[in-house]
Amino acid sequence: MNQQKRREELYRLLGDLPDKSQPISAKKLNEEVRDEYVLEKWLLDLNGVDKVPAYFVRPLNQQGPFPTILFNHSHGGQYHIGKNELLQGNTYLEEPSYAEELTKMGYAVLCIDAWGFGSRMGRSEGELFKEMLLNGKVLWGQMVYDSIRAIDYLTTRDDVDSTRIGTMGMSMGSVMSWWLAALDTRIKVCVDICGLVDFHTLIEDRGLDGHGIYFYVPNLLKHFSTSEINSLIVPRFHLSLAGDYDRLVPSKGLDKLDQHLKAVYEEKGASDRWNLLRYNTGHLETADMRYEVKVFLEKWL
């Protein structure tokens, strides 16, 4: 079965989703010039059900179109942070914030609040998951859908170079990055930090309770392994960074994923487009990881 058929199969596992052809409306709430970048605050109607608050940041005193990154925020049980992670960083991310770092490099960046986070707080993760499940929906599916529609929104902007769109994130944002890149070929570059989780190894190591309920997709393992999902990114550019002491991302699973993806990329004649870098650390971004992210983006996006 070809890649596109497999993408369609993966997408169908995400429950009942809105029509992707419905129009997107966007309301600009505010714009402010900061020391390092211009910050735009938006309210996006991506799904027709729940309006999505978003930040768009762009370089100061520069004209687009810009290469643009969809930054996916993490979880960490910090539901109040959401998209603010782009601006203020987090305890497990290096400084400066990615808003400052990426705009300094010449990129524009979009970050949305995921369901239940930031300005979309109000119902707990568990409540959202259970209500959606009762109605034939999957929380992770709704989150992925919003991210795909966020890419749709980016392609409507004159200041975005639609041929140079990347995605990245830490932890939950990392998982979103590789799911999104697997499903949407408009993503040229994927960077995931501390989130390349092999589901089978997670089960073997009894690590399921270490993760929130948000990313569990019914029947997923009957159809896809983590390796098979990530194979849908091939031959596009993919950098993964992980800590060998990270209990949320089992080291044995990383071994399995790296072996599989090296073989698939080599088969496509694209060995230089996949790189897994591992560090003697836990669930956090190190200064060396940040360096490698910047080098990778500068080279490929």
C-alpha positions as CSV (number, residue, x, y, z in Angstrom):
1,M,0.0,0.0,0.0
2,N,1.4,3.4,-0.9
3,Q,2.1,6.2,1.5
4,Q,-1.0,8.2,0.7
5,K,-3.3,5.3,1.3
6,R,-1.6,4.6,4.6
7,R,-2.0,8.3,5.5
8,E,-5.7,8.0,4.8
9,E,-5.9,4.9,6.9
10,L,-4.1,6.6,9.8
11,Y,-6.4,9.6,9.6
12,R,-9.5,7.4,9.7
13,L,-8.4,6.1,13.1
14,L,-8.7,9.6,14.6
15,G,-12.5,9.3,15.1
16,D,-15.2,11.5,13.7
17,L,-13.6,14.7,12.5
18,P,-15.0,17.9,10.9
19,D,-14.9,18.4,7.2
20,K,-11.4,19.7,6.2
21,S,-13.0,21.8,3.4
22,Q,-14.9,24.1,5.6
23,P,-13.7,27.7,5.5
24,I,-11.4,29.1,8.2
25,S,-12.2,32.4,9.7
26,A,-9.6,34.5,11.6
27,K,-9.9,37.5,13.9
28,K,-6.8,39.5,14.7
29,L,-7.1,40.6,18.3
30,N,-3.9,42.5,18.8
31,E,-0.4,43.2,17.5
32,E,2.5,44.4,19.5
33,V,6.1,45.1,18.7
34,R,8.5,43.5,21.2
35,D,12.2,43.9,21.6
36,E,12.9,40.7,19.6
37,Y,9.9,40.2,17.3
38,V,6.3,41.3,16.3
39,L,3.6,39.4,18.2
40,E,0.2,39.0,16.6
41,K,-2.7,37.5,18.7
42,W,-5.4,35.7,16.8
43,L,-8.7,33.8,17.3
44,L,-9.0,31.1,14.7
45,D,-12.1,29.2,13.8
46,L,-10.4,26.0,12.7
47,N,-13.0,23.3,13.6
48,G,-16.4,25.0,13.7
49,V,-16.9,24.0,17.3
50,D,-14.3,25.6,19.6
51,K,-12.5,28.8,18.7
52,V,-8.7,28.5,18.8
53,P,-6.5,31.2,20.3
54,A,-3.2,31.6,18.6
55,Y,0.1,33.5,18.6
56,F,1.9,34.4,15.4
57,V,5.3,35.9,15.7
58,R,7.5,37.3,12.9
59,P,10.9,38.9,12.7
60,L,11.3,42.6,13.4
61,N,11.9,45.0,10.4
62,Q,11.8,42.2,7.8
63,Q,9.4,41.6,5.0
64,G,8.0,38.1,4.2
65,P,7.2,35.7,2.9
66,F,9.0,33.9,5.8
67,P,9.8,30.2,6.2
68,T,7.4,29.3,9.0
69,I,7.2,26.9,11.8
70,L,4.2,25.5,13.5
71,F,5.4,25.2,17.2
72,N,3.4,22.6,19.2
73,H,3.4,23.3,22.9
74,S,4.1,20.7,25.5
75,H,1.9,19.2,28.3
76,G,3.7,18.7,31.5
77,G,0.4,19.0,33.4
78,Q,0.7,22.7,33.0
79,Y,-2.7,23.3,31.4
80,H,-2.5,27.1,32.0
81,I,0.6,27.6,29.8
82,G,-0.5,26.3,26.4
83,K,0.7,28.6,23.6
84,N,2.5,30.9,26.1
85,E,5.3,28.3,26.0
86,L,6.3,29.8,22.7
87,L,6.8,33.2,24.3
88,Q,8.0,32.3,27.8
89,G,9.6,28.9,27.4
90,N,9.3,26.2,30.0
91,T,11.3,24.7,32.9
92,Y,12.5,21.8,30.6
93,L,13.3,24.0,27.6
94,E,16.5,26.0,27.0
95,E,16.6,29.8,27.0
96,P,15.8,31.9,25.1
97,S,12.2,31.1,24.2
98,Y,11.6,29.7,20.8
99,A,9.7,32.9,19.8
100,E,12.9,34.8,20.3
101,E,15.2,32.1,19.0
102,L,13.4,31.4,15.7
103,T,12.5,34.9,14.8
104,K,16.1,35.9,15.2
105,M,16.9,33.2,12.7
106,G,14.4,34.7,10.2
107,Y,11.5,32.4,10.8
108,A,7.8,33.2,11.5
109,V,6.1,30.9,14.0
110,L,2.5,30.0,14.8
111,C,1.4,28.3,18.0
112,I,-2.2,27.4,19.0
113,D,-3.7,26.4,22.2
114,A,-4.5,22.7,22.2
115,W,-7.9,21.4,23.5
116,G,-7.9,22.0,27.3
117,F,-4.9,24.2,27.4
118,G,-4.2,27.9,27.8
119,S,-7.3,30.0,26.9
120,R,-9.1,26.8,26.1
121,M,-9.1,25.6,29.7
122,G,-12.4,24.9,31.4
123,R,-12.8,21.1,31.0
124,S,-10.2,18.7,32.1
125,E,-8.3,16.4,29.8
126,G,-10.1,13.4,31.2
127,E,-13.6,15.0,30.8
128,L,-12.8,16.0,27.2
129,F,-11.5,12.5,26.4
130,K,-14.5,10.7,27.9
131,E,-17.1,13.0,26.3
132,M,-15.5,12.8,22.9
133,L,-15.2,9.0,23.2
134,L,-18.9,8.7,24.0
135,N,-19.6,10.7,20.8
136,G,-17.4,8.7,18.4
137,K,-14.6,11.3,18.7
138,V,-10.9,10.9,19.8
139,L,-9.3,13.7,21.7
140,W,-6.0,13.2,20.0
141,G,-7.8,13.3,16.6
142,Q,-9.4,16.6,17.4
143,M,-6.0,18.0,18.4
144,V,-4.3,16.7,15.3
145,Y,-7.2,18.1,13.2
146,D,-6.7,21.6,14.6
147,S,-3.0,21.4,13.8
148,I,-3.6,20.4,10.2
149,R,-6.1,23.3,9.9
150,A,-3.5,25.6,11.4
151,I,-1.3,24.7,8.5
152,D,-4.3,25.5,6.2
153,Y,-4.4,28.9,7.9
154,L,-0.7,29.5,7.4
155,T,-1.0,28.9,3.6
156,T,-3.6,31.8,3.4
157,R,-1.1,34.3,4.7
158,D,0.9,36.4,2.2
159,D,3.9,36.6,4.6
160,V,4.3,32.8,4.9
161,D,6.3,30.9,2.3
162,S,4.1,27.8,1.9
163,T,6.9,25.8,0.4
164,R,9.0,26.2,3.6
165,I,6.8,25.1,6.5
166,G,8.2,23.1,9.4
167,T,6.9,21.8,12.7
168,M,8.5,21.2,16.0
169,G,7.8,20.7,19.7
170,M,8.8,19.2,23.0
171,S,7.1,16.3,24.8
172,M,3.4,16.4,23.8
173,G,4.5,18.9,21.2
174,S,7.1,16.4,19.9
175,V,4.4,13.7,19.4
176,M,2.2,16.2,17.6
177,S,5.1,17.1,15.3
178,W,5.7,13.6,14.0
179,W,2.0,12.8,13.7
180,L,1.4,16.1,11.8
181,A,4.4,15.5,9.5
182,A,3.3,12.0,8.9
183,L,-0.2,13.1,7.9
184,D,0.5,16.4,6.1
185,T,3.1,16.4,3.2
186,R,3.1,20.3,3.3
187,I,5.5,19.9,6.3
188,K,9.0,20.0,4.9
189,V,10.9,19.6,8.2
190,C,10.0,17.9,11.4
191,V,11.9,18.4,14.7
192,D,10.8,16.4,17.7
193,I,12.3,16.8,21.2
194,C,11.8,14.1,23.9
195,G,8.7,12.6,22.4
196,L,9.5,9.8,19.9
197,V,7.6,7.2,21.9
198,D,7.5,3.6,20.7
199,F,4.0,2.4,21.9
200,H,4.9,-1.3,22.0
201,T,7.9,-0.7,24.2
202,L,5.9,1.6,26.4
203,I,3.5,-1.3,27.0
204,E,6.4,-3.8,27.6
205,D,8.0,-1.4,30.1
206,R,4.6,-0.7,31.8
207,G,5.0,3.0,31.1
208,L,1.5,3.8,29.9
209,D,0.5,5.7,33.1
210,G,3.5,8.0,32.6
211,H,1.6,9.7,29.8
212,G,-1.7,11.7,29.8
213,I,-4.7,10.1,28.3
214,Y,-4.8,12.6,25.5
215,F,-2.7,10.6,22.9
216,Y,-4.3,7.2,23.1
217,V,-6.1,6.3,19.9
218,P,-8.5,3.3,19.8
219,N,-7.3,0.4,17.7
220,L,-4.1,2.2,16.7
221,L,-1.8,-0.8,17.2
222,K,-3.9,-3.0,15.1
223,H,-2.9,-0.9,12.1
224,F,0.3,1.1,12.9
225,S,3.4,1.0,15.0
226,T,5.3,4.2,15.9
227,S,7.8,3.2,13.3
228,E,5.2,2.9,10.6
229,I,3.7,6.3,11.4
230,N,7.1,7.9,11.2
231,S,7.8,6.1,7.9
232,L,5.1,8.3,6.4
233,I,7.5,11.3,6.8
234,V,10.1,9.7,4.5
235,P,11.9,11.1,2.5
236,R,11.3,14.5,4.2
237,F,13.6,16.0,6.8
238,H,13.3,14.7,10.3
239,L,15.4,15.4,13.4
240,S,14.7,13.7,16.7
241,L,16.4,14.5,20.0
242,A,16.0,12.3,23.0
243,G,17.4,11.6,26.5
244,D,18.4,8.0,27.3
245,Y,17.3,8.5,30.9
246,D,13.9,9.8,29.9
247,R,11.3,7.4,31.4
248,L,8.6,8.7,29.1
249,V,10.5,7.7,26.0
250,P,11.9,4.2,26.5
251,S,15.5,3.8,25.3
252,K,14.8,0.3,23.8
253,G,12.0,1.9,21.7
254,L,14.4,4.5,20.4
255,D,16.8,1.7,19.3
256,K,14.0,0.0,17.4
257,L,12.8,3.2,15.8
258,D,16.2,4.4,14.7
259,Q,17.0,1.0,13.1
260,H,13.8,1.0,11.2
261,L,13.9,4.6,10.0
262,K,17.6,4.4,9.0
263,A,16.7,1.5,6.7
264,V,13.6,3.2,5.2
265,Y,15.5,6.5,4.6
266,E,18.4,4.6,3.1
267,E,16.1,2.7,0.8
268,K,14.8,6.0,-0.5
269,G,18.3,7.4,-1.0
270,A,17.8,10.0,1.7
271,S,20.0,8.8,4.6
272,D,21.0,12.4,5.5
273,R,17.4,13.4,6.1
274,W,16.9,11.4,9.2
275,N,18.9,11.9,12.4
276,L,18.2,10.7,15.9
277,L,20.5,12.3,18.5
278,R,20.6,10.9,22.0
279,Y,21.9,12.4,25.2
280,N,22.7,11.3,28.8
281,T,19.9,13.2,30.2
282,G,16.2,13.0,31.0
283,H,13.0,14.7,29.8
284,L,14.5,18.1,28.9
285,E,16.1,20.1,26.1
286,T,19.8,20.7,26.6
287,A,22.0,23.4,25.2
288,D,23.5,20.9,22.7
289,M,20.0,19.9,21.6
290,R,19.1,23.6,21.0
291,Y,22.3,23.9,18.9
292,E,21.4,20.9,16.8
293,V,17.9,22.2,16.2
294,K,19.2,25.5,14.9
295,V,21.8,23.8,12.7
296,F,19.2,21.5,11.3
297,L,16.6,24.2,10.5
298,E,19.2,26.5,9.0
299,K,20.4,23.6,6.7
300,W,17.0,22.2,5.6
301,L,14.4,25.0,6.0
